[in-house]
């Protein structure tokens, strides 16, 4: 049976992790899509659009997100590696409204 990408479940999972780990970050939108890397590995692209400026983001906390999310993705049956992009709302032209 072919794998069905669970974008809305992944988006909800990411929201939950952010609520716990980065509660002070004001998330506007999360876009999720599956891709294949150059070497054929499965990837999960996660664009996080937030209200604020890049200087407002705690890079130390962001670097730990993959560690928190990866086992939860596996529990969902998603085996792609998550790649995050953090985009300030004022720089997100063309990305708003494209939630997967």
FENCOR-V233074 format. One record per pair of residues at least 24 apart in sequence whose ideal C-beta (glycine too) atoms are under 6 Angstrom apart, sorted by the first residue. I is the first residue (numbers start at 0). J is the second residue. D is the distance in whole Angstrom. If there is no record, write none. Layout:
I:J:D + I:J:D
//
This chain:
4:33:5 + 5:75:6 + 6:31:5 + 6:99:4 + 8:75:6 + 12:71:5 + 13:45:6 + 16:67:5 + 16:68:6 + 20:67:6 + 21:60:6 + 24:49:6 + 25:49:6 + 25:50:4 + 27:88:5 + 30:97:5 + 30:98:5 + 30:99:6 + 31:99:5 + 32:99:5 + 33:79:6 + 41:79:4 + 42:79:5 + 42:80:6 + 42:82:6 + 43:79:4 + 43:81:5 + 44:82:6 + 45:81:6 + 45:83:5 + 46:84:5 + 47:85:5 + 48:86:5 + 48:88:6 + 48:91:5 + 50:88:5 + 52:87:6 + 53:87:6
//
